[in-house]
Amino acid sequence: MSEKTVSPLDQSIKLDLTAGEVNYLLHALGQRPFGEVANLIGKIKTQGDAQFIPPSLEGAEPSVDAPVN
């Protein structure tokens, strides 16, 4: 039976970065040609959006009509 060998570059890792650090990283990636970094930027954005909690508005009441993401 043959086992599939996973390249070290294909292994998933988890990073713990602040939103500011992620924005800095995205800015740096934005300096590269689009074709080189588009998929990576998309993955970072998708994962970041799923975790980001926007700051609450001081004294704002939740609206029944507010869209849900």
C-alpha positions as CSV (number, residue, x, y, z in Angstrom):
1,M,0.0,0.0,0.0
2,S,1.5,3.4,-1.0
3,E,1.1,6.4,1.3
4,K,0.7,9.8,-0.2
5,T,3.6,12.0,0.8
6,V,2.6,15.6,1.5
7,S,5.2,18.3,0.5
8,P,6.1,20.5,3.5
9,L,5.0,23.5,1.3
10,D,1.5,22.0,1.0
11,Q,0.9,21.6,4.7
12,S,-1.6,24.0,6.3
13,I,-0.4,26.2,9.1
14,K,-2.2,28.6,11.4
15,L,-0.9,32.1,12.1
16,D,-1.9,34.4,14.8
17,L,-1.8,38.0,13.4
18,T,-3.5,41.2,14.3
19,A,-5.8,42.9,11.8
20,G,-3.1,45.5,11.3
21,E,-0.4,42.9,10.6
22,V,-2.7,41.2,8.0
23,N,-3.4,44.6,6.4
24,Y,0.4,45.2,6.2
25,L,0.9,41.8,4.7
26,L,-1.8,42.4,2.1
27,H,-0.3,45.8,1.3
28,A,3.1,44.1,0.7
29,L,1.4,41.5,-1.5
30,G,-0.3,44.3,-3.4
31,Q,3.1,45.4,-4.6
32,R,3.6,42.1,-6.5
33,P,2.2,41.4,-9.9
34,F,-1.5,40.5,-9.6
35,G,-1.2,37.0,-11.2
36,E,1.4,36.0,-8.6
37,V,-0.6,36.9,-5.6
38,A,-4.3,37.0,-6.5
39,N,-5.2,33.5,-5.1
40,L,-3.2,34.1,-1.9
41,I,-4.8,37.5,-1.3
42,G,-8.2,35.8,-1.9
43,K,-7.5,33.1,0.7
44,I,-6.3,35.6,3.3
45,K,-9.4,37.8,2.7
46,T,-11.8,34.9,3.0
47,Q,-10.3,33.6,6.2
48,G,-9.9,37.0,7.7
49,D,-13.5,38.0,6.9
50,A,-14.8,34.9,8.6
51,Q,-12.9,35.8,11.8
52,F,-13.2,39.6,11.9
53,I,-15.5,41.2,14.4
54,P,-16.2,44.8,13.5
55,P,-16.0,47.3,16.4
56,S,-19.4,48.1,17.8
57,L,-20.9,51.5,17.3
58,E,-21.1,53.4,20.6
59,G,-24.7,53.4,21.7
60,A,-26.0,51.9,18.4
61,E,-29.0,49.6,18.6
62,P,-29.1,46.5,16.4
63,S,-31.5,47.0,13.5
64,V,-34.0,44.4,12.5
65,D,-33.5,45.4,8.9
66,A,-29.7,45.2,9.1
67,P,-28.2,42.8,6.6
68,V,-26.7,39.6,7.9
69,N,-23.4,38.5,6.4
